[in-house]
């Protein structure tokens, strides 16, 4: 039996890099990234889907420069808002399943407790608005979709909070980190592994309709950026780090061009009920990342 083709877009990103490994047992993975595919050009997107003829399309690519998005709104909207809709159109023509990654930034962070999938989105900035537009495009164009909302993604490669804190801790004796924004730091490898496990169930099911929809996919537990930074630095070898103090500050003390949600905690109960999946606590995952050689 011929293995299904799985097209992964964004192979060099944090999640896309991990997907290449976790999906290998499920099909023939074709992975691509810029400049081979240009998500600002509809023709480039359509050509890749048509030429690879996938059974599954996974969009792990995104414009993620949250602050720059406030001034590069057109670019961010093309990549995060328009491109997912084009992918959805091409997937629908082939009756392919589309897996798309969203973000906690579609919410405004004012809810007292964890966000569930049906909570009303209200993004605070251009990045969140563009991502929401992409989600809405996918949902309106194709019924065969899985949208996973992620939170505070990090890993051992790429550009992320973990690597930034480690770099700064080598350079500075004191760091100042925001304490009044909370979320669920989520390891990119855990996201890829959960995606593969969910996808395995969908592909083996006689009817995929029961799985279609939006799911929150984040580590268990919660912390602040300050709490996350403190654990990262504590996990560094003494000889490697110069930093000895991680000062807790407020959002108003660290102004940024884009507003961030104060509460980014995601309730992942739907993921567990549907797929039987629950990601480990964020501290457990962080220890695994820090223990890697």
C-alpha positions in Angstrom: 0.0 0.0 0.0 1.4 3.4 -1.0 2.0 5.8 1.8 0.1 9.1 1.8 2.0 12.2 0.9 2.1 14.7 3.7 3.1 18.2 2.7 4.7 20.2 5.5 5.0 24.0 4.9 7.5 25.7 7.1 10.1 23.0 7.5 12.7 25.3 9.1 10.4 26.7 11.8 10.3 25.4 15.4 7.3 23.1 14.8 8.0 22.3 11.2 11.5 21.1 12.0 10.1 18.6 14.6 7.2 17.5 12.3 9.7 16.1 9.8 10.7 13.5 12.3 7.4 12.7 14.0 5.5 12.3 10.7 7.9 9.9 9.1 5.9 6.8 10.2 2.6 8.2 8.8 3.5 8.9 5.2 5.9 10.3 2.7 6.8 13.7 4.0 7.5 16.5 1.6 8.8 19.5 3.5 9.3 23.0 2.1 10.0 26.5 3.3 10.8 30.0 1.9 12.2 30.7 -0.7 11.1 27.5 -2.4 7.5 28.4 -1.5 6.4 32.0 -1.2 3.4 32.4 1.0 2.8 35.9 -0.2 2.2 34.5 -3.8 -0.9 32.5 -4.4 0.6 30.9 -7.5 3.5 29.5 -5.5 1.2 28.0 -2.9 -1.1 26.4 -5.5 1.8 25.0 -7.5 3.3 23.2 -4.4 0.0 21.6 -3.5 -0.9 20.6 -7.0 2.5 19.1 -7.8 2.9 17.2 -4.6 -0.7 16.0 -4.6 -0.8 15.5 -0.8 -3.4 13.6 1.3 -2.5 16.0 4.2 -1.3 19.6 4.1 0.3 20.9 7.3 0.8 24.6 7.5 3.5 25.2 10.1 4.6 28.4 8.6 3.7 31.9 9.9 4.8 35.5 10.2 5.7 35.5 13.9 7.3 38.9 14.5 4.6 40.2 16.8 5.9 43.7 17.2 7.0 44.2 13.6 3.5 43.1 12.6 2.2 46.5 13.8 4.0 48.2 10.9 4.3 45.3 8.5 0.5 44.6 8.5 0.1 43.9 4.8 2.9 41.3 4.9 1.7 39.7 8.0 -1.9 39.5 6.7 -0.7 37.9 3.4 1.2 35.1 5.2 -1.0 34.6 8.2 -4.4 35.5 6.9 -4.6 35.0 3.1 -2.2 32.1 2.6 -4.1 29.7 4.8 -7.3 30.3 2.8 -5.5 29.5 -0.4 -4.1 26.3 1.2 -7.7 25.4 2.3 -9.0 25.9 -1.3 -6.3 23.6 -2.8 -6.8 21.0 0.0 -10.6 21.0 -0.6 -10.1 20.4 -4.4 -8.0 17.3 -3.5 -10.2 16.2 -0.6 -7.0 16.6 1.5 -6.9 17.2 5.2 -5.5 20.6 6.2 -3.7 21.0 9.6 -3.2 24.6 10.6 -1.6 26.2 13.6 -3.1 29.2 15.4 -2.2 31.2 18.5 -3.4 32.3 21.9 -3.0 35.9 20.5 -6.5 35.6 19.0 -7.7 36.3 22.5 -7.5 39.6 24.4 -6.4 38.0 27.7 -9.2 39.5 29.9 -10.8 36.2 30.8 -10.2 35.3 34.4 -9.7 31.5 33.7 -8.3 29.4 30.9 -9.7 29.9 27.4 -11.7 27.2 25.7 -12.2 26.9 21.9 -15.6 28.5 21.8 -14.5 31.7 23.6 -15.0 34.8 21.5 -11.7 35.9 19.9 -10.7 39.5 20.3 -7.1 40.0 19.2 -5.2 43.0 20.6 -2.8 43.5 17.8 -2.1 43.1 14.1 -0.5 39.6 14.5 -3.5 38.2 16.3 -5.9 39.8 13.8 -4.0 38.3 10.9 -3.9 34.8 12.5 -7.6 35.0 13.3 -8.3 35.9 9.7 -6.4 32.8 8.6 -8.3 30.6 11.0 -11.6 32.0 9.7 -10.5 31.4 6.1 -9.7 27.8 6.8 -12.9 27.1 8.6 -15.0 28.7 5.9 -13.4 27.1 2.9 -12.9 23.4 3.9 -14.7 21.1 6.3 -11.6 18.8 6.5 -9.4 20.8 8.8 -7.7 20.6 12.2 -6.7 23.9 13.7 -4.4 23.8 16.7 -4.1 26.9 18.8 -0.7 27.1 20.4 0.8 29.0 23.3 4.3 30.3 24.0 6.1 28.0 21.7 9.8 27.4 22.3 12.5 24.8 21.5 16.2 24.2 21.2 16.5 25.8 17.8 15.2 28.9 16.0 14.2 32.1 17.6 12.3 31.9 20.9 12.1 33.0 24.5 14.2 30.1 25.8 17.2 30.8 23.6 16.9 34.6 24.1 16.9 34.2 27.9 19.9 31.8 27.7 21.8 34.3 25.6 21.0 37.2 27.8 21.9 35.3 30.9 25.4 34.7 29.6 25.8 38.4 28.9 24.1 40.2 31.9 24.1 40.0 35.6 20.5 41.1 36.0 17.4 40.5 33.8 14.1 42.2 34.1 11.1 40.1 32.9 7.4 40.7 32.9 5.4 38.9 35.7 1.8 40.0 34.9 1.3 38.0 31.7 0.6 34.2 32.2 0.5 31.4 29.8 1.6 27.8 29.0 5.2 27.5 27.7 5.0 24.7 25.1 7.9 22.7 23.6 7.8 22.5 19.8 8.6 18.8 19.9 5.6 18.1 22.1 3.4 20.0 19.6 4.8 17.9 16.7 4.4 14.6 18.6 0.8 15.5 19.6 0.0 16.5 16.0 1.3 13.1 14.7 -0.7 11.1 17.3 -3.9 13.1 16.4 -3.3 12.7 12.7 -2.8 9.0 13.0 -6.3 8.7 14.5 -7.8 10.9 11.9 -6.2 9.0 9.0 -7.3 5.6 10.3 -10.9 6.7 10.9 -13.6 5.7 8.4 -15.1 9.2 8.8 -13.0 12.2 9.6 -15.9 14.6 10.2 -15.9 13.8 14.0 -12.4 15.2 14.3 -12.8 18.4 12.3 -12.5 21.7 14.3 -10.4 23.9 16.5 -8.3 22.5 19.4 -6.2 24.1 22.0 -2.8 22.4 22.2 -0.5 23.6 25.0 1.5 22.3 27.9 -0.2 21.6 31.2 0.2 24.1 34.0 0.8 27.8 33.8 3.4 30.4 34.6 4.4 34.0 33.9 7.2 35.1 31.6 9.2 35.8 34.8 8.5 32.3 36.1 9.5 30.8 32.8 12.7 32.9 32.6 13.6 32.0 36.2 13.3 28.2 35.5 15.3 28.6 32.3 18.2 30.4 34.0 18.1 28.0 37.0 18.6 25.2 34.6 21.7 26.6 33.1 25.1 25.4 34.4 26.6 27.9 36.9 29.8 28.3 34.8 27.7 29.2 31.8 25.7 32.1 33.2 26.5 35.5 34.3 23.0 36.4 35.4 22.3 36.1 39.2 19.1 38.1 39.5 15.8 37.8 37.5 13.7 40.9 38.5 10.0 40.7 38.1 8.5 43.8 36.4 5.0 44.8 35.1 3.9 45.1 31.5 3.8 48.9 31.8 7.5 48.8 32.8 8.3 47.0 29.5 6.3 48.7 26.8 6.2 47.1 23.3 4.7 48.1 20.0 2.2 45.3 20.2 -0.1 44.6 23.2 0.1 41.1 24.6 -2.8 39.3 26.3 -2.4 39.2 30.1 -3.9 35.7 30.2 -2.9 33.3 27.5 -3.7 30.1 29.4 -5.5 27.6 27.1 -7.9 24.8 28.3 -6.9 21.7 26.4 -9.8 19.5 27.6 -11.3 19.1 24.1 -8.0 17.7 22.8 -7.9 15.2 25.6 -11.6 14.2 25.1 -11.3 13.8 21.4 -7.8 12.3 20.9 -6.9 11.1 24.4 -3.9 13.5 24.4 -2.6 15.6 27.2 0.8 17.3 27.1 3.1 17.2 30.1 3.4 20.0 32.6 5.5 22.8 31.1 8.2 22.4 33.8 8.7 18.7 32.9 9.1 19.5 29.2 11.5 22.3 29.9 13.7 20.0 32.0 13.8 17.6 29.0 14.9 20.4 26.7 17.5 21.7 29.1 18.9 18.1 29.7 19.5 17.7 25.9 23.3 17.6 25.1 
